[in-house]
Every structure is written in structure tokens, then in C-alpha cells.
């Protein structure tokens, strides 16, 4: 069965790149807040094009801490955060933890990303931030989001870039993560840049945001054991994960190019009954190979018979999650329409040509009738 993503194929590369570093780290006794975490912060901030990088335990922590920073500095009671509802619930989870209300905006049917033209309709005096999710590896036009906010008179509203699925993507030559006031990354194993467990980071060029995020991620301390900030936490990346990420970062752009090439082959091979998204420039790093089909259950069974794994990212909109009571007065018609048709296909840089050929043949021979 061809997997959606086979992380085991990176095991030998990780071992050969990092085994000596692992030994050095373990022997040093400095397993947290050491030289590898410091080095990763330096090289990743340079890679993104920002001043500061704060390594944390995972991508959800990164989102929560980022929103907590903005909530504390906004001084707005009953703060609201504008986001999409089709991105897996991660922003909504962070909002819930911070005590913010998510306000959902519909998507653009041509790319399944935030419909920026609707943004001004969702703004209010309670809006403190817009979370821009670069979903499936596709970059949202963040400068256009900023322009929309400014034109509506909401210069003070901050932009959070959720880059968990878009490591290395660019807009006009500039990396995502460098446009917003603050940005977050996940390094979960299946990400375009991932480690062998959980890890994440926050990046920004705002020194005040960086200092506040650093405090919140270390119990809210102002000096050791002196807790100054309420509702803080302990969130760190360990030295082993930092060492792995340092070793893999130089390969990221090459791997992203391979992902684009795989998806390009899917586009060229697909039957007329399959909808794909044709933007394959540097703004798309194809974290997930998304297609849209009618009769999705039939298509999934068809692919299974061909020996091809599929998945759905994501089967529920945030407003449908049973744990939350997030009613939404705004229309999400396009989000619902896409949700019923999306399917994820295998796509990862260590896929073999034979595996790609098998997927292409299946796409070519699919007949919705």
C-alpha cells in the first residue's frame, strides 16, 4: 500500500546526519536550552528572513503562545480572531485555550484558502488578530491581507501566519513567516520540515513580541522562579530535535521541488473528473496533495483497490466539531462544498518513480460515471 507519507524513509539520513550529535548531546548532560537549540534559532530565523526564532514544544503551543501574546497586549475584552474553518481546528484550539472567540471566514473555491475579499465584513472593534493559515502548502497573499486591514481602518489588528504546512513557501521571493507580526511553525514528523517527535517554533521581527513569547513559554518568569505573567506555560524544543532540524533544513527547498514535481505529474495524468489546483510556483510547497472528486467514498475505495492510501484533510469544519459551541453567523458555503469533495493523495519527497506512476495511472483511469 502506498502511504500518504512514509517518514521511515528518512531514518537512515537522520541517523547518518545526527548520530554523532546525539552522542555529544547525551554525553554533555545539556539536553535543553543548549547550543543546538541556539543554533537552530539562528539559522531558522535567517532562513525565514526574520530577526527572532523561539523554539517551542509543538505547533499548537506556538499558536497558543502567539495568540496569548497578542491578547495580552491588545487590552481588548472579549477578543476575536478571524480565521478559516477548514484547517483542522488548530487555530480554534488555540483560541479556546487563550479565551478568544474565533470568527470564521469562507474560503476561495479556487485555492481553498481564506477569501481575502470577505475580510472587511468580519472585522469589529473586538478583532485583535487574523490568523492566516497557509493550508496544504499554499501561501495566502499576506500583503493583500494587510492591505485589506489597512484600507478598512484596522491598522492595529495583528496578523499571525500559521506556517505549519508551508515551510519554505515564498511570496514574490520572500518566505512565508516573514510577512505577519508573528508566525508559527510545527515540526511534526510529516511536515515538509519535520523531526522525530513534536517540536515547533515562533518567529517574529518584533522584539517586544519575542520577549513576551519567551516569557510565556518559560512559566511567565521574569528572572528564575519569579512568575510575572499569568497563564503561562513550559514549552521548549529539546536539543535532539534541534540537531535533527539543523541537519535537514539544507534539504528543504530540494524536497519542496520534488513535492511540486509529484503534484505536477498528478495534474498531467488526472482524468477530467478530478479537480486539482494548478498553481505550482514557489508559493506552493505541496504539503498535502489535495484533489476534489464527486462520489468521494467510491473514489477512496477505488484508490484502495489500486494499493493507494488516501485521507481527508479535513472531514469536519471547526463549526461542526462536537466539543465546541462555535456558532457562526457568516456563510461558509464554499467551505462546506469543498469539505464534501476533498481527498489527500500520497506525496512525499522519497516517493519512488514506480509509486508515482501507480498513482498517476489510477488518476488517469478514474471515471466518475
FENNORPE-V169649 format. One record per backbone hydrogen bond with DSSP energy under -0.5 kcal/mol. NH is the residue of the N-H (numbers start at 0). CO is the residue of the C=O. E is the energy in kcal/mol with one decimal. If there is no record, write none. Layout:
# FENNORPE-V169649
{{NH | CO | E} {NH | CO | E}}
This chain:
# FENNORPE-V169649
{{1 | 306 | -3.1} {2 | 0 | -0.6} {6 | 4 | -0.7} {8 | 5 | -1.3} {9 | 6 | -1.9} {10 | 7 | -1.4} {13 | 9 | -2.7} {14 | 10 | -2.7} {15 | 11 | -2.7} {16 | 12 | -2.4} {17 | 13 | -2.4} {18 | 14 | -2.1} {21 | 17 | -2.8} {22 | 18 | -2.2} {23 | 19 | -2.4} {24 | 20 | -2.8} {25 | 21 | -2.7} {26 | 22 | -2.5} {27 | 23 | -1.7} {28 | 24 | -1.1} {28 | 25 | -0.5} {29 | 24 | -0.5} {30 | 28 | -1.0} {32 | 236 | -0.6} {37 | 33 | -2.0} {38 | 34 | -2.4} {39 | 35 | -2.7} {40 | 36 | -2.3} {41 | 37 | -1.8} {42 | 38 | -2.6} {43 | 39 | -2.7} {44 | 40 | -1.7} {45 | 41 | -1.8} {46 | 42 | -2.2} {47 | 43 | -2.5} {48 | 44 | -2.3} {49 | 44 | -2.4} {51 | 203 | -2.4} {53 | 201 | -3.4} {54 | 52 | -0.6} {55 | 199 | -2.8} {61 | 57 | -1.8} {62 | 58 | -2.1} {63 | 59 | -2.7} {64 | 60 | -3.1} {65 | 61 | -2.3} {66 | 62 | -2.5} {67 | 63 | -2.5} {68 | 64 | -2.4} {69 | 65 | -1.9} {70 | 66 | -2.6} {71 | 67 | -2.4} {72 | 68 | -1.6} {73 | 69 | -1.3} {74 | 70 | -1.0} {76 | 74 | -0.6} {78 | 75 | -0.6} {79 | 125 | -2.8} {80 | 100 | -2.6} {81 | 128 | -2.2} {82 | 102 | -2.4} {84 | 104 | -0.5} {89 | 86 | -0.5} {92 | 88 | -2.2} {93 | 89 | -2.0} {94 | 90 | -2.7} {95 | 91 | -2.5} {96 | 92 | -2.1} {97 | 93 | -1.8} {98 | 94 | -1.9} {99 | 94 | -2.6} {100 | 78 | -2.5} {101 | 99 | -0.6} {102 | 80 | -3.1} {103 | 101 | -0.5} {104 | 82 | -2.2} {107 | 112 | -3.1} {108 | 106 | -0.6} {110 | 107 | -1.4} {111 | 107 | -2.8} {114 | 105 | -2.3} {115 | 113 | -1.2} {117 | 114 | -1.8} {118 | 115 | -1.7} {120 | 117 | -0.9} {121 | 117 | -0.6} {121 | 118 | -1.8} {122 | 118 | -0.5} {122 | 119 | -0.8} {126 | 123 | -1.5} {127 | 79 | -2.8} {128 | 79 | -1.1} {129 | 157 | -2.3} {130 | 81 | -2.7} {131 | 129 | -0.8} {131 | 159 | -3.2} {132 | 130 | -0.8} {133 | 131 | -0.7} {133 | 161 | -2.1} {134 | 132 | -1.8} {136 | 133 | -0.9} {137 | 134 | -2.2} {138 | 282 | -2.6} {141 | 139 | -1.8} {144 | 140 | -1.5} {145 | 141 | -2.5} {146 | 142 | -2.3} {147 | 143 | -2.2} {148 | 144 | -2.3} {149 | 145 | -2.6} {150 | 146 | -2.8} {151 | 147 | -1.4} {152 | 149 | -1.5} {153 | 148 | -2.9} {156 | 153 | -1.1} {157 | 127 | -2.0} {159 | 129 | -2.7} {159 | 157 | -0.5} {160 | 158 | -0.5} {160 | 181 | -2.2} {161 | 131 | -2.9} {161 | 159 | -0.6} {162 | 160 | -0.9} {162 | 183 | -2.7} {165 | 162 | -2.0} {168 | 165 | -2.0} {169 | 281 | -2.4} {170 | 173 | -3.0} {173 | 170 | -1.6} {175 | 168 | -2.7} {177 | 174 | -1.4} {180 | 158 | -1.7} {181 | 158 | -1.5} {182 | 202 | -2.4} {183 | 160 | -2.8} {184 | 200 | -2.6} {186 | 198 | -3.3} {190 | 187 | -2.3} {194 | 186 | -2.6} {199 | 55 | -2.2} {200 | 184 | -2.0} {201 | 53 | -2.1} {202 | 182 | -2.6} {203 | 51 | -1.8} {206 | 204 | -0.7} {209 | 205 | -2.4} {210 | 206 | -2.5} {211 | 207 | -2.2} {212 | 208 | -2.9} {213 | 209 | -2.3} {214 | 210 | -2.0} {215 | 211 | -2.6} {216 | 212 | -2.1} {217 | 214 | -1.4} {218 | 215 | -0.6} {218 | 232 | -4.1} {219 | 214 | -2.8} {220 | 214 | -0.6} {220 | 217 | -2.0} {221 | 222 | -0.6} {221 | 225 | -2.9} {225 | 222 | -1.9} {226 | 224 | -0.9} {227 | 219 | -3.3} {227 | 225 | -0.6} {228 | 219 | -1.1} {229 | 227 | -0.5} {231 | 228 | -0.6} {232 | 215 | -2.7} {234 | 216 | -2.4} {234 | 232 | -0.5} {238 | 30 | -2.5} {241 | 237 | -1.9} {242 | 238 | -2.3} {243 | 239 | -1.9} {244 | 240 | -2.5} {245 | 241 | -2.3} {246 | 242 | -1.8} {247 | 243 | -1.7} {248 | 244 | -2.0} {249 | 245 | -0.6} {250 | 247 | -1.8} {251 | 248 | -1.7} {254 | 250 | -2.5} {255 | 251 | -2.7} {256 | 252 | -1.9} {257 | 253 | -1.8} {258 | 254 | -2.2} {259 | 255 | -2.2} {260 | 256 | -2.1} {261 | 257 | -2.3} {262 | 258 | -2.3} {263 | 259 | -2.4} {264 | 260 | -2.0} {265 | 261 | -1.8} {266 | 262 | -2.4} {267 | 263 | -2.3} {268 | 264 | -1.5} {269 | 265 | -1.7} {270 | 362 | -1.6} {273 | 270 | -1.6} {274 | 291 | -2.8} {275 | 273 | -0.5} {277 | 275 | -0.6} {279 | 277 | -0.7} {283 | 280 | -2.0} {284 | 136 | -2.6} {286 | 135 | -0.8} {287 | 135 | -1.4} {288 | 344 | -0.8} {289 | 287 | -1.2} {290 | 342 | -2.6} {291 | 274 | -2.3} {292 | 340 | -2.0} {293 | 272 | -0.5} {298 | 294 | -2.2} {299 | 295 | -2.9} {300 | 296 | -2.1} {301 | 297 | -2.3} {302 | 298 | -2.6} {303 | 299 | -2.1} {304 | 300 | -2.1} {305 | 301 | -1.1} {306 | 303 | -1.7} {307 | 302 | -2.5} {308 | 1 | -2.6} {310 | 343 | -1.3} {313 | 311 | -0.5} {314 | 311 | -0.6} {317 | 84 | -2.3} {319 | 316 | -1.8} {320 | 316 | -0.5} {320 | 317 | -1.1} {323 | 320 | -1.3} {326 | 324 | -1.0} {335 | 331 | -2.5} {336 | 332 | -2.3} {337 | 333 | -2.2} {338 | 334 | -2.1} {339 | 335 | -1.2} {340 | 337 | -2.0} {341 | 337 | -1.8} {342 | 290 | -2.4} {343 | 310 | -3.2} {344 | 288 | -2.8} {346 | 3 | -1.9} {350 | 347 | -2.1} {355 | 351 | -2.3} {356 | 352 | -2.5} {357 | 353 | -2.1} {358 | 354 | -2.1} {359 | 355 | -2.7} {360 | 356 | -2.7} {361 | 357 | -2.0} {362 | 358 | -2.4} {363 | 359 | -2.5} {364 | 360 | -1.7} {365 | 361 | -0.6} {365 | 362 | -0.7}}
